[in-house]
Amino acid sequence: MNKILLSLSCTLALGASEITQAEFEALKAEVAQLKAAQNQSQEGLIEEMASLRDAIYSPVDEYTSFSAMGQAASKVYHSKSAVSIGGYGEYRFKKYTDFKNYASDTANETRRKAESNIVRFVPYIGFRFNDWIVMNTEIEFEDGGARSDGEKNYKYAIVEFSYLDFLIDPAFSVRVGHVLVPMGQINLNHEPVAFLSTERPVVESWIIPSTWHANGLLAHGVLGEVEYYAGVVNAPDAGGFEEGRYIQLGRQGARVFSDDFGFVARLGADVMEGLSLGGSLFYGTSSVVEESAPGVSTGLVSDAKVDVMLGELHASYIKEGWNIQALLAMGTLGSDAEELPQGARSQSVNGAYVNVGYNVLRHFATSQQLFVFGELERLDMDADATLEYPDNHRFLDTTAGVAYYPDPKVALKADYMMRDYGDDAKLSDEAIVTLAAGFIF
């Protein structure tokens, strides 16, 4: 087109009398045609760039849970784009006001030092292959980094879940891969905006070992008013069980021996406006892994086949400014637990908690929320009194605090927790002040 304009200019410079009116009109028509083609090409390029942007990232207007999972973890199910990116993070400041349960004064003094931490940063990456096949992955960076110096450094990076979800029908879908074990309230939804306290309830950390993830196959869906999960997952490694921690330290990663399985089922329903009830059950057999790879010994030897039974009931009430969460959990180990290494002999455990919060900004003209809450939590990690000091594993936690939500996706928290051990415990009571900031995106 520039050549045509140059030709036209030169022609005009030679003298308008040398071109006819017809030739002039023809040149004008050709210029107009080329301009229209250029505009159409630019509009197409703009549309292609917009489509590419939407394919890579499309914001979600409403954060809502899917199959009881966290809001950010559910983004891929609500996004119209192929790729979904979300995540969450937690920052924390903690100080024990009183601690003296270690063997040395130096260790106790170190424990009482104030500690700040990037507890975790977790990106979610999801992809929609089509309208019924979804990939969803969570990558967790714990304590700000990756493990660098063995057992003394708890920093790590891990794939916490990565699965394919085949959304065959709202009543029946199939999830396969590395999945969150569908138990309790926190394990499926452990994002920091989901609970009011600065830390996750101990019942859902020590008895239900949140975050509990394993390789498995799950069916899930909604039947009427009931949301369900049912399936099979890898059982925990009994060689990791320890006194006072039930199966928590037996959790395994993504690459595991898959000879021991457990069956898990979960039901949940909204029984009335604001009130949800549910429960879950796990049953499986755990054994000791004697070699981490062929020829590589773990140093553990046992013929024990330990039956693991774990069940829980939970309830939540969220309405008219109230946020109430409650859970009861019970677990047992089979009789072969006496043969386990590291003295993991506790046969049964139980625990419960209730957290009651009220939004004091409810009566003001604001979308922000400020919850004042209290929490009671009781644990008995040696219900059969099989350990040397049973009351060392029995305690009551009392917590009071506030949780401020300047935005539904951001939570600023502060609380004070007191731990009261059993009357015959050899441990002293503890107290902790904790500040925390959490977010989802």
N, C-alpha and C positions, 0 to 999 in steps of 0.2 A: 504494500500500500504506500509506503514511503517513496518507492520508485515512481509510482504513478503520480503522486503529488509533486515530485521533483520535475517529472516530465511536463506536467501541467503548468508548473511555474515557468519552466523554460520556454514552453510554447507561448505562454502569455507574454513573456518578456520579449519574444520576437515580434509580437504585434498581434493584437486581437483580430486584426483584419485578415490574417493568414489562415484562421480556422473558421469553420462554418458553425452555425448554431447547432446543427445536428451532432457534430463531433464534440462540441462542448457538453451537450446534454448527455451524451454517451459516457464521457469521462466522469461527469457528476454521478451518474447512476452506478458506475463501477466502483467509485469511491464509497458511496453509501452502502453498497453490497458488502464490500470488504470490512467496513466498520461494523455492520450487523454481525458478520461472521466472527469478528474479533470479540465483540461483546458477549456473544453466545458461548464462545470458548472460555472466556473469563468466568462467566456464570457457572459453567460446568465444573471448572476447576475449584471454585468456591464451594460448590455442593459436594465435590469429592473430598475436599479437606474437612468439611463439617461431618461427613459420614465417617471419615477416618477418626476424627476426634471422638465421635459418639461410640465408635467401635472400641476405642482404647479406654475411654473413661466417660461414664455418664453418671452424674450425681444422683443419689437416691433422695427423693423428697421426704420419705417417711422411713424411719428406722423401726422395723418390727421383727419380732422373733419368728423363726421358722423351726418347727419340730422341737420346741423348747430350747433351742440354741440361743446364743447371745445375739444381740441386735446387729453388731458389726459383723459377726461370723455369718449372719444370714443375708448379707447384702447381695450375694450372687443370685439368690433366689428371687429377689425383687428387681434387680437391675435389668433394663432393656438392652444394654450393651453386651457384647460378647465377653469382655474382660471386666472384672470387678476387683477393686483394690480397697481394702479396709484395714482395720486393726485396732489395737488398744495399747495403753501404756500405764505404768504405775510408778510414782516416785514416793519415797517414804523416809521419814525421820523417826527414829525410835530411841528411847532411853529407858533402861530399867532404873527405877528409883530405889529398888531394893533387890539384890540378888546375892545369894551366898551358898549356892548348891553345888559348886565345883569343889574338887578336893583341895585346891591351893588358893591362898589369898590372892595371888597374882592373877590367876584365871578368873576369879570372881571380880576383881577390880577391872579387868579388861572387859568382862561382860557388862559392867555397869557404865562403860564409856558410851557417849552418845554416838549413834550410827546413822548415816544418811546413805541412800542407795537408789539407783535406778533399778527397781525390783525386777521389772521386765518391760521389754518392748516387743510387741507382737504384730507383725503384718499378716494380713489375710490376702491370699490371691485366689480368685475364682475365675472360672471360665465356663461359659455356656456353649456347648457344642451345637445344641439345637433347643427346641422348646421342652425337651424331656430328659436330656442328659446334661449333668452338671459336674464339674470338678471343683473341689473346695480344699484349700490347703492353709494350715496355720504354721508359721515358723516362729518359734519363741527364742528370744535372747534374754537369758536370765542373769540378773545381777550385773548387767552392763557388758557382758562379753562372752568369751568362749573359755572352756576349761584349759588351764595352762600348766598347773603344777600338781596334778593328781588329786588325791582325796582331800587335801586341805583347801582346795579352791572349788567353790560350788558354782562358779560361773560356767554357763554352757549355752550352746545353741542347739536346738532340736526341732525336728518336724513333729509338732504335737498332734496334728491330724492331717491326713491327705487321703482323699477318697473320691470315688465316682458315685454319684447318686443318680439312679435311674427312676425318674418320676413317672412311673407307669400310670398311676391313677391317684387322686387324693386319698383313696382308701388303702392303697398298697403301692409302696415304693421300695426299692432295694438299694442299700448303701454298702459298698464293698471297698476295702482298703484298710488304712490305719485310721481308726475311728475313736471318738470319745465314747467310753462305756456309759450307757444311758442309765445312770443311777443318781438319785438325790436331786438337789436343786442347783448346787454350785458346779458340779462336774460338767454339765452341759452348758451352763451359762455362768462362767467365772469372770466375766468382764467387770471392771471395777465400779461401773455405774449401777450394777445389778444388786449390790448389797450396801448397807449403810455403814458397817464397821470398816475400820482401816485395813483389817486383815480378814481372810476367809475364816468361817467358823471352824474350830478345831475338830469338831465331830466330822465335818466334811473334808478334813485333811488327814486325820489319823485313822478313822474307821472307814469311811468312804474316802479312799486315798486320792482326792482331787489334787492335781488334775490326773485322772486315770485314763490312759489311752492305750489301745492295743489293736493288733491286727484282727480283723473279723468281718463278718457278714451280718448285716442287720436289715430286717424288714421294718418299715415304719409307715404310719399314715394316720388318718382320722376316720373313725367309725362312729357316725352319729355325733355325739358330743364328746367322745373319748379319743384322746390322742395316745398312740401306743408305739412301743418299740419291742422287738423280739428278735433274738438272734444268738450267734455263737461268737466268742472272742477267745484269744489266747489267755490262758490262766496265768496268774503271777508265779514267779519263781520262788518256791518255798525256801530255797537256800538264802534268800535275802530277808526272811522274816526275823524280827528281833523282839525282845521283851518290851512290852509297853507300846508297841507301834503296829501291832496286828499285821496286816498284809502290805502296809504302806511301802516298805522298802523292798518289796518283791516285784514292784512294777517293772516292766521290761520295755525296751525300745522297739523300733520298727523291725530290726533284724533279729529274729528270735528262733529258737527251736519250737516247732509247732506240734508237739506231741500231747501237751496238756491243754485242755479246753474248758471253757466255762459257758454256761447258758445264762442269758440275762433277759429280763423282761421288765418293761416299765409302762405304767398307765397314768394318765393325768386327765383331768376334766375341770371345766368351769361349772361349778354346781349352782352358782347364783352370781349375780352381778358383784364383781370384786373378789369373790371367793373361789379359790382353786384348790383342789385336793389331788393327791397322787401318791404313788408308791412304786417301789421297784424291788427286784429280787435277783440275786446272783448265786449260782451253784456251779462249782467246778472242782477239779482235782489238781493239786499242785505237787510237783516233785522237785527234788534238788538237782540243779544242773551241775554235773560233776566236771564237764569240760566246756569251756566257752567256745572252743573250736576243736576239731579232731586233733588229739595229741596235746592240747593246751589245757592243763588242769586248773580248776578254780580253787583247789585246796579243800573242797567240801566233799564229803562222802556220806551218803545216807540212802537207805532203801525205802524211806518213808514216802507214802502216797497220802497226802493230806487233803481231806475233803474241806472245802471252804464254802460256808453258807453265810450270805450277807443280805440283809433286808432292811428296808426303811419305809417310813411313811412321812409325807410332808404336806404342808398347807401354807397358803399365802392369802392375805387379805389386803387389797389395795383399793381404797375408796374413801372419798370425802376427807382427804388429807392423811389418812392412816396408811401405814406400810408395816404390815405384820408378817413375819416369816417364822415358821416353826418346823422342826424335823426331829424324828426319833429314829435311831439306827441300832441294830443289833447284829452281831456277827459271831460265828463259831469256827473253830478248827477241829478236824477229826482227831481221833485218839492217837494217830501216828505222830501228832505234833510233838509228843514227848521225845521222839527220836531226832528232832531237827537240831541242826548245829546252832551255835551262838545262844543257846538257852531259850529259844523262842517257845516256851511251854504254855503260855496262856491259852486256855481253851475257849473262852468266850469274852466278848466285850460288848459294851452298850454305851449309848450316850444320847443326849438330847439338847436342843437349844430352842430358845424363843427370843426373837428380836422385835421390839415394839417401837416404832417411830411415828412421829406426828409432824406434819409440815406446818410450821408456825406462820408461814407467809401465805397460807391458803386464803385468808380473809383480806388480803391486800390485792390491789390491781397490778399483779405482776405474774409472769410465767416462771419466774425463778422459784426455787424451792429451798427451804431450810428445815431439815429434819432434826429434831431433838429425839434421841433414842436411848433405850436401855436394852441390854442383852444379858440373859442368864444362860450359861452353858455348863452342863455336867457331863463328865466322862468317867467311865470305869473300864480301864483297859486290862483289868484282871478280875473279872466278875466271879471266877471260880476260886480265887485265892490260891493259885498254884505257884506263884512266885514268892521269893524270899520276903519281900516287903510289899505286900499288896497295896497298901495305902500310898505308896510312892506313885502308883499309877491310877489314883482316884483323886479327882479334884473338881472344884467348882470355880468357874470363871464368871466374874461380875464386871460388866463393862457399861460405861456411860459415855455419851459423846454427841457430836453434831456432825451432820453431813450437809454441805451447801452445794446446790446445783445451780450455778449461774446460767447454765445451758443444760438441756437434757443429756448432752454428750460429755459433760465435764462435771467431776465431783471433787470437792475439797473437803477433807475430813479431819477430825481430831477426836481422840477418845482416850480414856484412862481405864485400864484393865487390872483387876486384882485377882490373883489365883490363890485359892485356898485348898491346900492338900488335906487328905484324910487325917483323922486324929492321930493315928499311929505311924504316920509317914516319917521317914528320916530326912525329908526335904523341908526346907523353909518356904513359907509363903512368898509370893512374888508380886511385883507391881510394875506396870509399864505405861509410859506416856508415848503415844504415837500420833504423828501428823502424816497425812498422805494426800497426794493429788493423783487423780486418775482421769482417763479420757478414753473415748472411742472415736473412730472416724471411718 
